[in-house]
Amino acid sequence: MRPIHAFLAGTGRDGAERRLAEVLAFDDARIEGVHDFIQWCFPLAEASRAVPGAPVLGTDEAEAIRADPTAREGLRAALARMRRFYAETDGWLRGHDHNHLRITRILTAMRDLLGQDEAASFHAFVTARNAGAGGPINRDSLRYWQAALDGA
């Protein structure tokens, strides 16, 4: 099993030697302050510009994750944790914030690994939170979220 697949399946460790269960147990302050877990929880086929050396998801590993119910459940658990973070905190509801990049990553990973419906549900959630806060998030971030959802 490759590293990202093993991490999402709960048997491997991320680059900081944490298991998925440990990351899922982070409190909100740790979710906000730690920047090297998101690439493992929501892997992409492109290198992270924010965290050099973060894993890059290859085609074979992506297929293996899509085929593995345990890895998909790990991905859903990571999504549930991030959704809870975005529901319970408001610091990201401002013009510019690093969480906007995280949301783009989450949407892309969800679309690619779990499907359009799960990505669309998360997109609806974050855009509703933005609207409920008076729409503080910049238009560029909103466009990136839509493009991630659309696969553009």
C-alpha positions in Angstrom: 0.0 0.0 0.0 1.4 3.4 -0.9 1.9 6.1 1.7 -1.2 8.3 1.2 -3.4 5.3 0.7 -2.1 3.7 3.9 -2.6 7.0 5.8 -6.2 7.3 4.7 -6.9 3.6 5.4 -5.6 4.2 9.0 -2.6 1.9 8.8 0.1 4.4 7.7 1.6 7.6 9.0 1.9 11.1 7.5 5.2 13.0 7.1 5.1 13.9 10.8 4.6 10.3 11.8 0.9 10.9 12.8 -1.9 8.4 12.1 -5.1 9.6 10.6 -6.9 9.1 14.0 -4.4 11.5 15.6 -5.1 14.2 13.0 -8.8 13.7 13.3 -8.5 14.3 17.1 -6.9 17.7 16.6 -8.7 20.5 18.4 -9.8 23.5 16.4 -6.6 25.5 17.4 -4.4 22.7 16.1 -6.5 22.4 12.9 -5.9 26.1 12.4 -2.3 26.2 13.3 -0.8 23.0 11.9 -0.2 23.3 8.1 1.2 19.9 7.1 -1.7 17.5 7.5 -4.1 18.8 4.9 -2.0 17.4 2.0 -2.3 13.9 3.5 -6.0 14.1 4.3 -6.9 15.6 0.9 -4.2 14.6 -1.5 -3.9 16.1 -5.0 -2.0 15.1 -8.2 0.0 18.3 -8.0 2.7 19.4 -5.6 1.8 21.7 -2.7 3.2 25.2 -3.0 2.5 25.8 0.7 4.2 22.7 2.1 7.3 21.6 0.1 7.8 17.8 0.2 4.2 17.1 0.8 3.0 13.9 -0.9 1.7 14.0 -4.5 -1.1 11.6 -5.4 -0.3 9.4 -8.4 -2.9 7.9 -10.7 -2.4 4.3 -9.4 -2.6 5.4 -5.8 -5.8 7.5 -6.5 -7.4 4.4 -8.1 -6.4 2.3 -5.1 -8.0 4.8 -2.7 -11.2 5.0 -4.8 -11.3 1.1 -4.8 -10.7 0.8 -1.0 -13.8 1.3 1.2 -11.6 1.8 4.3 -9.5 4.6 2.6 -12.7 6.2 1.4 -14.1 6.2 4.9 -10.9 7.8 6.2 -11.3 10.5 3.6 -14.9 11.0 4.7 -13.8 11.2 8.3 -11.3 13.9 7.4 -14.0 15.8 5.5 -16.3 15.5 8.5 -13.6 16.9 10.8 -12.9 19.8 8.5 -16.6 20.5 8.0 -17.0 20.6 11.8 -14.0 23.0 12.0 -15.6 25.3 9.4 -19.0 25.1 11.1 -17.6 25.9 14.6 -15.1 28.6 13.8 -15.4 32.0 12.1 -11.8 33.1 11.6 -11.7 31.9 8.0 -14.8 34.0 7.1 -12.8 37.1 6.0 -11.5 38.5 2.8 -8.3 36.4 2.6 -7.3 33.4 4.7 -5.2 30.3 4.2 -8.3 28.2 4.8 -9.6 29.4 1.4 -6.7 27.4 -0.2 -7.5 24.5 2.1 -11.1 24.5 0.9 -10.0 24.5 -2.7 -7.9 21.5 -2.0 -10.7 19.7 -0.1 -13.1 20.3 -3.0 -10.6 19.0 -5.6 -9.8 15.9 -3.6 -13.4 15.2 -2.8 -14.4 15.5 -6.5 -11.5 13.3 -7.7 -11.6 10.6 -5.0 -15.2 10.5 -3.7 -17.2 12.0 -6.5 -19.1 15.1 -7.5 -22.0 14.7 -5.0 -19.7 14.8 -2.0 -17.8 17.7 -3.3 -21.0 19.6 -4.2 -22.3 19.0 -0.7 -19.2 20.5 0.9 -19.2 23.4 -1.6 -22.8 24.2 -0.7 -21.9 24.1 3.0 -18.9 26.5 2.8 -20.7 28.9 0.4 -23.7 29.0 2.7 -21.5 29.7 5.7 -19.9 32.6 3.7 -23.4 33.9 2.7 -24.6 33.6 6.3 -21.6 35.7 7.4 -22.5 38.5 5.0 -20.2 37.3 2.1 -16.8 38.4 3.4 -14.8 35.9 1.3 -13.1 37.4 -1.8 -14.5 36.7 -5.2 -11.3 35.0 -6.4 -11.5 32.4 -3.7 -15.2 31.7 -4.5 -14.2 31.3 -8.2 -11.5 28.9 -7.2 -13.9 26.8 -5.2 -16.4 26.7 -8.1 -13.6 25.7 -10.5 -12.5 23.0 -8.1 -16.0 21.7 -8.0 -16.4 21.8 -11.7 -13.0 20.3 -12.4 -11.9 23.3 -14.4 
